[in-house]
Amino acid sequence: PEVRATLILRHYYGYDYAQIGTYLGMSSGTVGSTLSRAHASIRRKLEALEPKAAAATEGSPARPAGARSRSASTEPPEVLP
């Protein structure tokens, strides 16, 4: 529940780390660590689904040359409400 709350406060409501820490009773550094671990977990789960998704979209256009996949990014995308 705490990890979920951290993700929701950051990406749905747009609070910064200090605000989230205040609401959840943790330091902003802990908020950052929690978000980092949560993003990594979500990324792994999505990557595990990727082969299944690729088979389902067989015949769709290939990614343009030089385009990076989301998993290659070091930062998660910002989610706006």
Backbone as a chain_set.jsonl record, in Angstrom:
{"seq": "PEVRATLILRHYYGYDYAQIGTYLGMSSGTVGSTLSRAHASIRRKLEALEPKAAAATEGSPARPAGARSRSASTEPPEVLP", "coords": {"N": [[0.805, -1.222, 0.0], [1.973, 1.244, 0.732], [3.887, 1.702, -1.267], [2.251, 1.834, -3.513], [0.743, 4.102, -2.82], [2.78, 6.002, -2.884], [3.462, 5.987, -5.63], [1.014, 6.848, -6.754], [0.637, 9.376, -5.56], [2.822, 10.723, -6.658], [2.695, 10.401, -9.548], [0.007, 10.637, -10.329], [-1.152, 12.726, -8.856], [0.942, 14.523, -8.857], [2.678, 15.423, -6.826], [5.688, 16.578, -5.196], [8.784, 15.022, -4.05], [9.324, 15.768, -1.38], [6.809, 16.614, -0.431], [5.353, 14.216, -0.663], [6.795, 12.654, 1.12], [6.212, 13.977, 3.51], [3.427, 13.498, 3.707], [3.408, 10.696, 3.92], [5.097, 10.129, 5.978], [7.911, 9.759, 5.7], [11.352, 10.197, 4.637], [12.432, 12.417, 1.971], [14.388, 11.211, 0.454], [13.888, 8.507, 0.89], [11.44, 8.347, -0.358], [12.251, 8.754, -3.011], [13.836, 6.444, -3.388], [11.905, 4.454, -3.027], [10.174, 5.002, -5.168], [11.932, 4.538, -7.295], [12.469, 1.758, -7.045], [9.858, 0.811, -7.414], [9.307, 1.664, -10.047], [11.222, 0.144, -11.416], [10.281, -2.426, -10.911], [7.769, -2.37, -12.189], [8.659, -1.92, -14.795], [10.074, -4.336, -15.305], [7.944, -6.159, -15.22], [6.389, -5.267, -17.381], [8.208, -5.656, -19.479], [8.35, -8.413, -19.439], [5.93, -9.035, -20.526], [6.243, -8.165, -23.089], [7.172, -9.97, -25.269], [4.82, -11.433, -25.722], [3.078, -9.4, -26.474], [4.34, -8.549, -28.808], [3.974, -10.739, -30.485], [1.236, -10.619, -30.765], [0.913, -8.316, -32.208], [1.984, -8.825, -34.644], [3.068, -8.124, -37.906], [2.597, -5.458, -37.756], [3.91, -2.106, -38.286], [7.482, -1.74, -38.134], [9.679, -0.455, -35.579], [11.014, 2.793, -36.07], [14.338, 3.391, -37.391], [16.891, 4.005, -35.05], [15.151, 4.72, -33.03], [14.391, 4.546, -29.589], [13.469, 2.051, -27.246], [11.005, 2.109, -24.604], [11.993, 0.785, -22.404], [14.697, 1.233, -22.546], [15.12, 3.695, -21.587], [16.354, 5.782, -18.974], [14.883, 7.183, -17.191], [11.584, 7.167, -15.876], [8.533, 7.73, -17.72], [6.788, 10.818, -17.377], [3.705, 11.03, -15.823], [0.756, 12.584, -16.406], [-2.089, 14.06, -14.769]], "CA": [[0.0, 0.0, 0.0], [2.818, 2.438, 0.79], [4.487, 1.887, -2.594], [1.161, 2.296, -4.368], [0.444, 5.491, -2.445], [3.884, 6.82, -3.386], [3.292, 6.108, -7.084], [-0.182, 7.644, -7.054], [0.883, 10.774, -5.187], [3.799, 11.318, -7.577], [2.342, 10.416, -10.968], [-1.375, 11.038, -10.579], [-1.385, 14.042, -8.269], [2.054, 15.397, -9.19], [3.384, 15.951, -5.663], [7.132, 16.354, -5.215], [9.245, 14.028, -3.078], [9.191, 16.29, -0.015], [5.385, 16.571, -0.079], [4.981, 12.812, -0.482], [7.42, 12.239, 2.377], [5.428, 14.544, 4.606], [2.154, 12.789, 3.797], [3.57, 9.286, 4.266], [5.973, 9.998, 7.132], [9.232, 9.254, 5.323], [12.201, 11.244, 4.077], [12.321, 12.535, 0.514], [15.288, 10.204, -0.101], [13.175, 7.236, 0.921], [10.439, 8.444, -1.421], [12.961, 8.525, -4.27], [14.204, 5.024, -3.455], [10.671, 3.69, -3.19], [9.727, 5.187, -6.55], [12.888, 3.873, -8.181], [12.203, 0.32, -6.984], [8.542, 0.567, -8.006], [9.442, 1.809, -11.496], [11.978, -1.017, -11.903], [9.384, -3.571, -10.849], [6.784, -2.205, -13.267], [9.384, -2.091, -16.054], [10.315, -5.774, -15.475], [6.673, -6.82, -15.525], [6.004, -4.902, -18.745], [9.137, -6.313, -20.393], [7.976, -9.82, -19.486], [4.756, -9.122, -21.401], [6.611, -7.683, -24.418], [7.126, -10.987, -26.324], [3.42, -11.751, -25.999], [2.518, -8.263, -27.2], [4.945, -8.533, -30.138], [3.303, -11.775, -31.267], [-0.133, -10.163, -31.028], [0.934, -7.208, -33.174], [2.792, -9.231, -35.793], [2.612, -7.479, -39.131], [2.525, -4.013, -37.575], [5.161, -1.489, -38.728], [8.628, -1.831, -37.234], [10.122, 0.793, -34.966], [11.962, 3.502, -36.933], [15.752, 3.267, -37.042], [17.35, 4.98, -34.064], [14.164, 4.936, -31.965], [14.675, 3.764, -28.395], [12.294, 1.512, -26.569], [10.804, 2.706, -23.274], [12.815, 0.111, -21.416], [16.06, 1.739, -22.637], [15.161, 4.991, -20.917], [16.76, 5.719, -17.578], [13.86, 7.863, -16.402], [10.222, 6.789, -16.254], [7.782, 8.838, -18.303], [5.971, 11.586, -16.433], [2.283, 10.789, -16.043], [-0.008, 13.777, -16.017], [-3.484, 13.737, -14.447]], "C": [[0.846, 1.283, 0.0], [3.455, 2.739, -0.576], [3.434, 2.415, -3.567], [0.824, 3.759, -4.096], [1.517, 6.425, -2.98], [3.748, 7.053, -4.883], [2.113, 7.026, -7.439], [0.038, 9.114, -6.721], [1.836, 11.454, -6.165], [3.24, 11.477, -8.983], [0.901, 10.816, -11.262], [-1.621, 12.458, -10.069], [-0.241, 15.021, -8.502], [2.796, 16.007, -8.017], [4.879, 15.704, -5.795], [7.514, 15.43, -4.065], [9.053, 14.501, -1.642], [7.73, 16.239, 0.447], [4.934, 15.135, 0.194], [5.547, 12.298, 0.839], [6.659, 12.743, 3.582], [4.124, 13.783, 4.795], [2.313, 11.369, 4.322], [4.523, 9.049, 5.436], [7.319, 9.365, 6.815], [10.052, 10.394, 4.745], [12.037, 11.295, 2.559], [13.261, 11.546, -0.17], [14.643, 8.835, -0.149], [12.089, 7.211, -0.147], [11.099, 8.145, -2.761], [13.339, 7.069, -4.452], [12.986, 4.146, -3.702], [10.168, 3.79, -4.626], [10.645, 4.468, -7.532], [12.647, 2.367, -8.213], [10.867, -0.021, -7.631], [8.601, 0.659, -9.523], [10.17, 0.614, -12.091], [11.092, -2.262, -11.927], [8.351, -3.529, -11.968], [7.443, -2.453, -14.611], [9.632, -3.581, -16.33], [9.04, -6.506, -15.865], [6.217, -6.509, -16.95], [6.914, -5.565, -19.774], [8.832, -7.801, -20.512], [6.776, -10.038, -20.395], [5.103, -8.805, -22.852], [6.597, -8.77, -25.487], [5.695, -11.37, -26.703], [2.781, -10.638, -26.822], [3.064, -8.216, -28.616], [4.279, -9.571, -31.031], [1.89, -11.342, -31.647], [-0.174, -9.072, -32.08], [1.788, -7.542, -34.391], [2.2, -8.637, -37.065], [2.469, -5.98, -38.984], [3.865, -3.407, -37.973], [6.254, -1.589, -37.676], [8.951, -0.46, -36.67], [11.114, 1.465, -35.899], [13.391, 3.348, -36.443], [16.136, 4.369, -36.06], [16.374, 5.235, -32.938], [14.5, 4.021, -30.797], [13.384, 3.227, -27.827], [12.177, 2.184, -25.21], [11.73, 2.074, -22.249], [14.266, 0.594, -21.444], [16.217, 3.073, -21.911], [15.585, 4.825, -19.466], [15.742, 6.38, -16.662], [12.479, 7.382, -16.832], [9.498, 7.979, -16.87], [6.963, 9.537, -17.228], [4.511, 11.374, -16.79], [1.526, 11.995, -15.534], [-1.44, 13.396, -15.725], [-4.414, 14.139, -15.567]], "O": [[0.492, 2.274, -0.64], [3.547, 3.898, -0.981], [3.7, 3.33, -4.346], [0.642, 4.55, -5.022], [1.211, 7.511, -3.473], [3.899, 8.179, -5.356], [2.222, 7.874, -8.325], [-0.328, 9.994, -7.499], [1.673, 12.636, -6.467], [3.3, 12.567, -9.553], [0.614, 11.293, -12.36], [-2.219, 13.283, -10.759], [-0.43, 16.23, -8.36], [3.482, 17.015, -8.187], [5.297, 14.735, -6.429], [6.686, 15.097, -3.217], [8.661, 13.715, -0.779], [7.45, 15.865, 1.586], [4.221, 14.874, 1.163], [4.865, 11.595, 1.584], [6.482, 12.02, 4.563], [3.755, 13.457, 5.923], [1.47, 10.884, 5.076], [4.736, 7.907, 5.844], [7.812, 8.531, 7.574], [9.506, 11.443, 4.402], [11.564, 10.341, 1.942], [12.961, 11.083, -1.27], [14.824, 8.087, -1.11], [11.845, 6.176, -0.768], [10.569, 7.371, -3.558], [13.184, 6.515, -5.541], [13.038, 3.206, -4.496], [9.783, 2.788, -5.228], [10.176, 3.858, -8.492], [12.623, 1.765, -9.286], [10.754, -1.032, -8.323], [8.013, -0.17, -10.217], [9.785, 0.117, -13.15], [11.155, -3.056, -12.865], [8.092, -4.542, -12.618], [6.867, -3.115, -15.474], [9.427, -4.043, -17.452], [9.057, -7.372, -16.74], [5.715, -7.391, -17.647], [6.445, -5.992, -20.829], [9.033, -8.389, -21.575], [6.623, -11.114, -20.972], [4.336, -9.141, -23.754], [6.044, -8.523, -26.559], [5.402, -11.603, -27.875], [2.028, -10.906, -27.758], [2.329, -7.876, -29.543], [4.045, -9.31, -32.211], [1.408, -11.668, -32.731], [-1.18, -8.912, -32.771], [2.261, -6.644, -35.088], [0.986, -8.651, -37.267], [2.243, -5.284, -39.974], [4.869, -4.119, -37.999], [5.984, -1.53, -36.477], [8.544, 0.565, -37.217], [11.973, 0.791, -36.469], [13.638, 3.195, -35.247], [15.748, 5.525, -36.227], [16.726, 5.908, -31.969], [14.853, 2.858, -30.993], [12.335, 3.866, -27.914], [13.144, 2.765, -24.717], [12.199, 2.746, -21.331], [14.997, 0.391, -20.475], [17.336, 3.517, -21.655], [15.221, 3.85, -18.81], [15.757, 6.139, -15.455], [12.229, 7.206, -18.024], [9.827, 9.125, -16.563], [6.503, 8.904, -16.278], [4.128, 11.525, -17.95], [1.647, 12.376, -14.37], [-1.972, 12.491, -16.368], [-5.625, 13.94, -15.465]]}, "num_chains": 1, "name": "protein.A"}
